[in-house]
Amino acid sequence: MNNLILRDNLFEWGKRTYLMGILNVTPDSFSDGGKFNNIETALEQAKNMIDGGADIIDIGGQSTRPGAEEVTLEEELNRIIPIIKKLRQNNSIPISIDTTRAEVAKAAIEAGADIVNDISGGTFDEKMFSTVAILDVPIIIMHIRGNPKTMQQKTDYNDLITDIINWLSFQIEQAIKAGIEHQKIIIDPGIGFAKNYQQNIELLRHLSIFQSLQCPLLVGVSRKSFIGHILGENDPQKRVWGTAAACCSAIASKVDILRVHDVEEIKQVTQVADAIWRK
């Protein structure tokens, strides 16, 4: 896999684990909804994550928790554009925009974002791949079935790992046909999205198989319900060490990027785990 350069930040795949810090500027995200949905608190949280060792800040204005309602295009833009602009004024950290809408992706990149993180893998908006190709930026293609409102009713797979691999492979082909360079595609198997508890565990056990797709691999396990299930912990904010264990497992499978809420804590996990498992 070719390395990636974003605003003079070099991503050398396989050398170490990179951290994507989650900045939800929404009132209803499952873990931190409403905590950072104004410019002041959002920028303060971004600074905390950067100081804690984040390599990318992922900004989202539409909750993707199970059962989430879709917000209007105008509302999504109003939530994310001012924060991207303000963050970009003061910092050169790569910014990703967590959206399924091509129009939001375009506006966000123009405002100063660098990566498009599409939890629908290009399936919700038929213009997403062609738009990203024109913008000439990397895209994260995540596996999902249905949408956040319906996805937990769509967990019936013939063969979980094979089905996800085939789906991602097809979407990678579609992205390349639309004009996106292979080296600018990052994949995410979508832990927690149209997967039940046992399927999430199985995915974590078989992450190394996804290297066959020859794309950098991103995984988001942070504070998710399967960790709460194991710990018997209903409060997502009290799942940091369970998250750390899941992240450590992912690093052992050579995951390239971890998408996390608790950057400072997981940074320590990556430093130690990288020393053990990476050459």
C-alpha atoms as a printed R data frame, in Angstrom:
    type eleno elety resid chain resno       x       y       z
1   ATOM     1    CA   MET     A     1   0.000   0.000   0.000
2   ATOM     2    CA   ASN     A     2   1.216   3.481  -0.838
3   ATOM     3    CA   ASN     A     3   1.725   5.988   1.951
4   ATOM     4    CA   LEU     A     4  -0.556   9.010   2.238
5   ATOM     5    CA   ILE     A     5   0.384  12.654   2.760
6   ATOM     6    CA   LEU     A     6  -2.215  15.074   4.140
7   ATOM     7    CA   ARG     A     7  -1.137  18.670   4.843
8   ATOM     8    CA   ASP     A     8   2.489  17.597   5.283
9   ATOM     9    CA   ASN     A     9   1.413  14.797   7.652
10  ATOM    10    CA   LEU     A    10   2.838  11.469   6.458
11  ATOM    11    CA   PHE     A    11   0.811   8.312   7.044
12  ATOM    12    CA   GLU     A    12   3.150   5.326   6.672
13  ATOM    13    CA   TRP     A    13   0.815   2.343   6.642
14  ATOM    14    CA   GLY     A    14   2.085  -0.574   8.698
15  ATOM    15    CA   LYS     A    15   4.650   1.457  10.622
16  ATOM    16    CA   ARG     A    16   2.390   2.471  13.512
17  ATOM    17    CA   THR     A    17  -1.257   2.802  14.496
18  ATOM    18    CA   TYR     A    18  -2.857   6.174  13.734
19  ATOM    19    CA   LEU     A    19  -5.606   7.700  15.852
20  ATOM    20    CA   MET     A    20  -8.718   9.401  14.534
21  ATOM    21    CA   GLY     A    21 -10.352  11.495  17.256
22  ATOM    22    CA   ILE     A    22 -14.163  11.611  17.185
23  ATOM    23    CA   LEU     A    23 -15.760  15.068  17.317
24  ATOM    24    CA   ASN     A    24 -19.540  14.691  17.250
25  ATOM    25    CA   VAL     A    25 -21.181  18.107  16.856
26  ATOM    26    CA   THR     A    26 -24.623  16.600  17.337
27  ATOM    27    CA   PRO     A    27 -27.162  16.673  20.161
28  ATOM    28    CA   ASP     A    28 -27.930  12.949  19.943
29  ATOM    29    CA   SER     A    29 -24.806  10.825  19.416
30  ATOM    30    CA   PHE     A    30 -24.841   7.649  21.513
31  ATOM    31    CA   SER     A    31 -21.791   8.464  23.652
32  ATOM    32    CA   ASP     A    32 -21.282  12.203  23.841
33  ATOM    33    CA   GLY     A    33 -24.383  13.740  22.240
34  ATOM    34    CA   GLY     A    34 -24.761  17.422  23.046
35  ATOM    35    CA   LYS     A    35 -21.360  17.821  24.734
36  ATOM    36    CA   PHE     A    36 -19.618  19.458  21.794
37  ATOM    37    CA   ASN     A    37 -22.386  20.928  19.644
38  ATOM    38    CA   ASN     A    38 -21.248  24.541  19.798
39  ATOM    39    CA   ILE     A    39 -18.067  26.050  18.394
40  ATOM    40    CA   GLU     A    40 -16.372  26.769  21.728
41  ATOM    41    CA   THR     A    41 -16.789  23.298  23.251
42  ATOM    42    CA   ALA     A    42 -16.053  21.589  19.926
43  ATOM    43    CA   LEU     A    43 -12.787  23.479  19.455
44  ATOM    44    CA   GLU     A    44 -11.770  22.801  23.040
45  ATOM    45    CA   GLN     A    45 -12.390  19.079  22.558
46  ATOM    46    CA   ALA     A    46 -10.462  19.131  19.260
47  ATOM    47    CA   LYS     A    47  -7.507  20.759  21.052
48  ATOM    48    CA   ASN     A    48  -7.671  18.162  23.819
49  ATOM    49    CA   MET     A    49  -7.576  15.354  21.254
50  ATOM    50    CA   ILE     A    50  -4.719  16.942  19.312
51  ATOM    51    CA   ASP     A    51  -2.750  17.411  22.543
52  ATOM    52    CA   GLY     A    52  -3.558  13.803  23.421
53  ATOM    53    CA   GLY     A    53  -1.992  12.499  20.211
54  ATOM    54    CA   ALA     A    54  -4.735  12.438  17.559
55  ATOM    55    CA   ASP     A    55  -3.522  12.144  13.962
56  ATOM    56    CA   ILE     A    56  -6.908  13.039  12.412
57  ATOM    57    CA   ILE     A    57  -9.983  14.838  13.744
58  ATOM    58    CA   ASP     A    58 -13.248  13.319  12.462
59  ATOM    59    CA   ILE     A    59 -16.113  15.829  12.522
60  ATOM    60    CA   GLY     A    60 -19.708  14.651  12.177
61  ATOM    61    CA   GLY     A    61 -22.998  16.547  12.190
62  ATOM    62    CA   GLN     A    62 -25.354  13.570  11.777
63  ATOM    63    CA   SER     A    63 -25.694  10.918  14.478
64  ATOM    64    CA   THR     A    64 -25.211   7.360  13.221
65  ATOM    65    CA   ARG     A    65 -26.219   5.595  16.432
66  ATOM    66    CA   PRO     A    66 -28.756   2.765  16.032
67  ATOM    67    CA   GLY     A    67 -32.207   4.270  15.481
68  ATOM    68    CA   ALA     A    68 -30.941   7.767  14.687
69  ATOM    69    CA   GLU     A    69 -33.181  10.062  12.651
70  ATOM    70    CA   GLU     A    70 -31.703  11.826   9.615
71  ATOM    71    CA   VAL     A    71 -31.186  15.582   9.895
72  ATOM    72    CA   THR     A    72 -31.739  18.010   7.029
73  ATOM    73    CA   LEU     A    73 -28.913  18.956   4.689
74  ATOM    74    CA   GLU     A    74 -29.043  22.543   5.960
75  ATOM    75    CA   GLU     A    75 -28.817  21.454   9.597
76  ATOM    76    CA   GLU     A    76 -25.858  19.159   8.911
77  ATOM    77    CA   LEU     A    77 -23.989  21.937   7.090
78  ATOM    78    CA   ASN     A    78 -24.766  24.463   9.841
79  ATOM    79    CA   ARG     A    79 -23.336  22.107  12.443
80  ATOM    80    CA   ILE     A    80 -20.047  21.236  10.764
81  ATOM    81    CA   ILE     A    81 -18.865  24.019   8.427
82  ATOM    82    CA   PRO     A    82 -18.172  26.742  11.055
83  ATOM    83    CA   ILE     A    83 -16.192  24.283  13.192
84  ATOM    84    CA   ILE     A    84 -14.120  23.003  10.250
85  ATOM    85    CA   LYS     A    85 -13.300  26.574   9.217
86  ATOM    86    CA   LYS     A    86 -12.345  27.611  12.736
87  ATOM    87    CA   LEU     A    87 -10.243  24.523  13.399
88  ATOM    88    CA   ARG     A    88  -8.485  24.885  10.058
89  ATOM    89    CA   GLN     A    89  -7.546  28.510  10.826
90  ATOM    90    CA   ASN     A    90  -5.418  27.455  13.765
91  ATOM    91    CA   ASN     A    91  -4.191  23.957  12.976
92  ATOM    92    CA   SER     A    92  -2.775  21.813  10.189
93  ATOM    93    CA   ILE     A    93  -4.066  18.502  11.557
94  ATOM    94    CA   PRO     A    94  -5.883  16.441   8.916
95  ATOM    95    CA   ILE     A    95  -9.675  16.728   9.257
96  ATOM    96    CA   SER     A    96 -12.150  14.131   8.059
97  ATOM    97    CA   ILE     A    97 -15.828  14.822   7.472
98  ATOM    98    CA   ASP     A    98 -18.162  12.091   8.681
99  ATOM    99    CA   THR     A    99 -21.055  12.324   6.211
100 ATOM   100    CA   THR     A   100 -23.065  10.283   3.732
101 ATOM   101    CA   ARG     A   101 -23.995  13.297   1.583
102 ATOM   102    CA   ALA     A   102 -21.912  14.359  -1.414
103 ATOM   103    CA   GLU     A   103 -22.981  17.988  -0.998
104 ATOM   104    CA   VAL     A   104 -21.776  18.041   2.611
105 ATOM   105    CA   ALA     A   105 -18.526  16.354   1.610
106 ATOM   106    CA   LYS     A   106 -17.892  19.008  -1.039
107 ATOM   107    CA   ALA     A   107 -18.666  21.905   1.315
108 ATOM   108    CA   ALA     A   108 -16.520  20.412   4.072
109 ATOM   109    CA   ILE     A   109 -13.495  19.876   1.819
110 ATOM   110    CA   GLU     A   110 -13.853  23.438   0.535
111 ATOM   111    CA   ALA     A   111 -13.979  24.641   4.158
112 ATOM   112    CA   GLY     A   112 -10.701  22.886   4.960
113 ATOM   113    CA   ALA     A   113 -11.369  19.179   5.543
114 ATOM   114    CA   ASP     A   114  -9.104  16.562   3.942
115 ATOM   115    CA   ILE     A   115 -10.863  13.178   4.023
116 ATOM   116    CA   VAL     A   116 -14.423  11.955   3.476
117 ATOM   117    CA   ASN     A   117 -15.602   9.330   5.974
118 ATOM   118    CA   ASP     A   118 -18.778   7.767   4.567
119 ATOM   119    CA   ILE     A   119 -20.475   5.243   6.869
120 ATOM   120    CA   SER     A   120 -22.637   4.152   3.936
121 ATOM   121    CA   GLY     A   121 -19.621   3.289   1.807
122 ATOM   122    CA   GLY     A   122 -20.967   5.382  -1.041
123 ATOM   123    CA   THR     A   123 -24.433   3.756  -1.075
124 ATOM   124    CA   PHE     A   124 -26.666   6.509   0.376
125 ATOM   125    CA   ASP     A   125 -25.759   9.172  -2.184
126 ATOM   126    CA   GLU     A   126 -25.102   8.081  -5.769
127 ATOM   127    CA   LYS     A   127 -23.017  11.218  -6.312
128 ATOM   128    CA   MET     A   128 -20.591  10.536  -3.458
129 ATOM   129    CA   PHE     A   129 -17.896   8.643  -5.379
130 ATOM   130    CA   SER     A   130 -17.930  10.983  -8.396
131 ATOM   131    CA   THR     A   131 -17.806  13.993  -6.056
132 ATOM   132    CA   VAL     A   132 -14.859  12.596  -4.086
133 ATOM   133    CA   ALA     A   133 -13.086  11.798  -7.357
134 ATOM   134    CA   ILE     A   134 -13.413  15.445  -8.458
135 ATOM   135    CA   LEU     A   135 -12.324  16.688  -5.022
136 ATOM   136    CA   ASP     A   136  -9.318  14.311  -5.289
137 ATOM   137    CA   VAL     A   137  -9.287  13.409  -1.586
138 ATOM   138    CA   PRO     A   138  -9.176  10.094   0.279
139 ATOM   139    CA   ILE     A   139 -12.415   8.336   1.197
140 ATOM   140    CA   ILE     A   140 -13.212   5.888   3.976
141 ATOM   141    CA   ILE     A   141 -15.639   3.226   2.751
142 ATOM   142    CA   MET     A   142 -17.475   1.565   5.633
143 ATOM   143    CA   HIS     A   143 -19.639  -1.548   5.490
144 ATOM   144    CA   ILE     A   144 -23.278  -1.156   6.482
145 ATOM   145    CA   ARG     A   145 -26.647  -2.707   5.714
146 ATOM   146    CA   GLY     A   146 -29.766  -0.558   5.737
147 ATOM   147    CA   ASN     A   147 -29.369   2.765   7.530
148 ATOM   148    CA   PRO     A   148 -28.872   3.741  11.193
149 ATOM   149    CA   LYS     A   149 -32.626   3.462  11.754
150 ATOM   150    CA   THR     A   150 -32.947  -0.067  10.298
151 ATOM   151    CA   MET     A   151 -29.467  -1.604  10.412
152 ATOM   152    CA   GLN     A   152 -29.900  -3.687  13.571
153 ATOM   153    CA   GLN     A   153 -32.690  -5.628  11.844
154 ATOM   154    CA   LYS     A   154 -30.281  -6.599   9.052
155 ATOM   155    CA   THR     A   155 -27.818  -8.922  10.764
156 ATOM   156    CA   ASP     A   156 -28.555 -12.105   8.776
157 ATOM   157    CA   TYR     A   157 -25.415 -13.061   6.826
158 ATOM   158    CA   ASN     A   158 -24.608 -16.175   4.815
159 ATOM   159    CA   ASP     A   159 -20.987 -15.891   5.958
160 ATOM   160    CA   LEU     A   160 -20.200 -12.735   7.931
161 ATOM   161    CA   ILE     A   161 -16.568 -12.171   6.930
162 ATOM   162    CA   THR     A   162 -16.959 -13.295   3.305
163 ATOM   163    CA   ASP     A   163 -20.088 -11.188   2.825
164 ATOM   164    CA   ILE     A   164 -18.395  -8.052   4.181
165 ATOM   165    CA   ILE     A   165 -15.231  -8.660   2.141
166 ATOM   166    CA   ASN     A   166 -17.305  -9.087  -1.038
167 ATOM   167    CA   TRP     A   167 -19.349  -5.955  -0.311
168 ATOM   168    CA   LEU     A   168 -16.256  -3.835   0.361
169 ATOM   169    CA   SER     A   169 -14.531  -5.249  -2.720
170 ATOM   170    CA   PHE     A   170 -17.515  -4.258  -4.880
171 ATOM   171    CA   GLN     A   171 -17.637  -0.738  -3.421
172 ATOM   172    CA   ILE     A   172 -13.892  -0.319  -3.954
173 ATOM   173    CA   GLU     A   173 -14.438  -1.243  -7.622
174 ATOM   174    CA   GLN     A   174 -17.272   1.287  -7.908
175 ATOM   175    CA   ALA     A   175 -15.110   3.994  -6.334
176 ATOM   176    CA   ILE     A   176 -12.259   3.289  -8.745
177 ATOM   177    CA   LYS     A   177 -14.663   3.305 -11.716
178 ATOM   178    CA   ALA     A   178 -15.850   6.730 -10.570
179 ATOM   179    CA   GLY     A   179 -12.277   8.004 -10.698
180 ATOM   180    CA   ILE     A   180 -10.988   7.590  -7.135
181 ATOM   181    CA   GLU     A   181  -7.413   6.312  -6.959
182 ATOM   182    CA   HIS     A   182  -7.012   2.981  -5.175
183 ATOM   183    CA   GLN     A   183  -4.334   4.473  -2.931
184 ATOM   184    CA   LYS     A   184  -6.886   6.999  -1.639
185 ATOM   185    CA   ILE     A   185  -9.366   4.364  -0.435
186 ATOM   186    CA   ILE     A   186  -9.471   3.362   3.235
187 ATOM   187    CA   ILE     A   187 -11.833   0.589   4.364
188 ATOM   188    CA   ASP     A   188 -13.807   0.060   7.575
189 ATOM   189    CA   PRO     A   189 -15.645  -3.235   8.272
190 ATOM   190    CA   GLY     A   190 -18.284  -1.316  10.238
191 ATOM   191    CA   ILE     A   191 -18.205  -2.819  13.714
192 ATOM   192    CA   GLY     A   192 -21.566  -2.134  15.351
193 ATOM   193    CA   PHE     A   193 -23.318  -1.353  12.067
194 ATOM   194    CA   ALA     A   194 -25.776  -4.113  11.104
195 ATOM   195    CA   LYS     A   195 -23.863  -6.532  13.342
196 ATOM   196    CA   ASN     A   196 -24.988  -8.124  16.570
197 ATOM   197    CA   TYR     A   197 -22.841  -8.746  19.636
198 ATOM   198    CA   GLN     A   198 -21.391 -12.073  18.497
199 ATOM   199    CA   GLN     A   199 -20.761 -10.789  14.964
200 ATOM   200    CA   ASN     A   200 -18.760  -7.840  16.318
201 ATOM   201    CA   ILE     A   201 -16.568 -10.262  18.278
202 ATOM   202    CA   GLU     A   202 -16.115 -12.457  15.195
203 ATOM   203    CA   LEU     A   203 -15.132  -9.414  13.140
204 ATOM   204    CA   LEU     A   204 -12.472  -8.448  15.660
205 ATOM   205    CA   ARG     A   205 -11.090 -11.995  15.588
206 ATOM   206    CA   HIS     A   206 -10.756 -11.940  11.784
207 ATOM   207    CA   LEU     A   207  -9.633  -8.385  11.007
208 ATOM   208    CA   SER     A   208  -6.360  -9.518   9.444
209 ATOM   209    CA   ILE     A   209  -8.333 -11.092   6.562
210 ATOM   210    CA   PHE     A   210  -9.288  -7.600   5.364
211 ATOM   211    CA   GLN     A   211  -5.661  -6.933   4.414
212 ATOM   212    CA   SER     A   212  -6.418  -8.944   1.270
213 ATOM   213    CA   LEU     A   213  -8.240  -5.860  -0.080
214 ATOM   214    CA   GLN     A   214  -4.934  -3.950  -0.184
215 ATOM   215    CA   CYS     A   215  -6.353  -0.823   1.473
216 ATOM   216    CA   PRO     A   216  -5.514   0.782   4.818
217 ATOM   217    CA   LEU     A   217  -7.904  -0.540   7.468
218 ATOM   218    CA   LEU     A   218  -9.811   1.662   9.912
219 ATOM   219    CA   VAL     A   219 -11.732   0.250  12.858
220 ATOM   220    CA   GLY     A   220 -14.132   1.992  15.234
221 ATOM   221    CA   VAL     A   221 -14.840   0.098  18.456
222 ATOM   222    CA   SER     A   222 -14.834   3.073  20.813
223 ATOM   223    CA   ARG     A   223 -17.343   2.779  23.689
224 ATOM   224    CA   LYS     A   224 -19.660   0.616  21.566
225 ATOM   225    CA   SER     A   225 -22.523  -1.470  22.920
226 ATOM   226    CA   PHE     A   226 -20.773  -4.836  22.463
227 ATOM   227    CA   ILE     A   227 -18.160  -3.618  24.963
228 ATOM   228    CA   GLY     A   228 -20.944  -2.551  27.318
229 ATOM   229    CA   HIS     A   229 -22.468  -6.021  26.895
230 ATOM   230    CA   ILE     A   230 -19.226  -7.690  27.986
231 ATOM   231    CA   LEU     A   231 -18.662  -5.297  30.902
232 ATOM   232    CA   GLY     A   232 -22.274  -4.993  32.006
233 ATOM   233    CA   GLU     A   233 -21.829  -1.231  31.650
234 ATOM   234    CA   ASN     A   234 -24.699   0.876  30.286
235 ATOM   235    CA   ASP     A   235 -22.813   4.186  30.381
236 ATOM   236    CA   PRO     A   236 -20.716   4.492  27.171
237 ATOM   237    CA   GLN     A   237 -18.339   6.933  28.852
238 ATOM   238    CA   LYS     A   238 -17.343   4.250  31.367
239 ATOM   239    CA   ARG     A   239 -16.164   1.828  28.674
240 ATOM   240    CA   VAL     A   240 -12.722   3.323  28.070
241 ATOM   241    CA   TRP     A   241 -10.675   0.348  29.294
242 ATOM   242    CA   GLY     A   242 -12.927  -2.120  27.527
243 ATOM   243    CA   THR     A   243 -12.340  -0.004  24.433
244 ATOM   244    CA   ALA     A   244  -8.610  -0.178  25.107
245 ATOM   245    CA   ALA     A   245  -8.710  -3.983  25.100
246 ATOM   246    CA   ALA     A   246 -10.636  -4.081  21.808
247 ATOM   247    CA   CYS     A   247  -8.191  -1.570  20.295
248 ATOM   248    CA   CYS     A   248  -5.241  -3.678  21.432
249 ATOM   249    CA   SER     A   249  -6.766  -6.703  19.707
250 ATOM   250    CA   ALA     A   250  -7.233  -4.668  16.514
251 ATOM   251    CA   ILE     A   251  -3.592  -3.542  16.584
252 ATOM   252    CA   ALA     A   252  -2.480  -7.169  16.898
253 ATOM   253    CA   SER     A   253  -4.356  -7.697  13.597
254 ATOM   254    CA   LYS     A   254  -2.398  -4.808  12.021
255 ATOM   255    CA   VAL     A   255  -5.224  -2.255  11.826
256 ATOM   256    CA   ASP     A   256  -3.950   1.075  10.490
257 ATOM   257    CA   ILE     A   257  -6.342   3.612  12.050
258 ATOM   258    CA   LEU     A   258  -8.425   3.495  15.224
259 ATOM   259    CA   ARG     A   259 -11.407   5.844  15.496
260 ATOM   260    CA   VAL     A   260 -11.747   6.728  19.188
261 ATOM   261    CA   HIS     A   261 -13.281   9.133  21.704
262 ATOM   262    CA   ASP     A   262 -10.592   8.784  24.412
263 ATOM   263    CA   VAL     A   263  -7.498   9.795  22.480
264 ATOM   264    CA   GLU     A   264  -5.035  10.315  25.328
265 ATOM   265    CA   GLU     A   265  -5.748   6.921  26.882
266 ATOM   266    CA   ILE     A   266  -5.772   4.979  23.601
267 ATOM   267    CA   LYS     A   267  -2.550   6.711  22.507
268 ATOM   268    CA   GLN     A   268  -0.788   4.847  25.329
269 ATOM   269    CA   VAL     A   269  -2.388   1.609  24.137
270 ATOM   270    CA   THR     A   270  -1.098   2.151  20.603
271 ATOM   271    CA   GLN     A   271   2.432   2.985  21.760
272 ATOM   272    CA   VAL     A   272   2.776  -0.208  23.783
273 ATOM   273    CA   ALA     A   273   0.866  -2.461  21.353
274 ATOM   274    CA   ASP     A   274   2.860  -1.121  18.371
275 ATOM   275    CA   ALA     A   275   6.108  -1.902  20.208
276 ATOM   276    CA   ILE     A   276   4.925  -5.493  20.669
277 ATOM   277    CA   TRP     A   277   3.278  -6.287  17.328
278 ATOM   278    CA   ARG     A   278   4.825  -4.048  14.672
279 ATOM   279    CA   LYS     A   279   8.306  -4.583  13.275
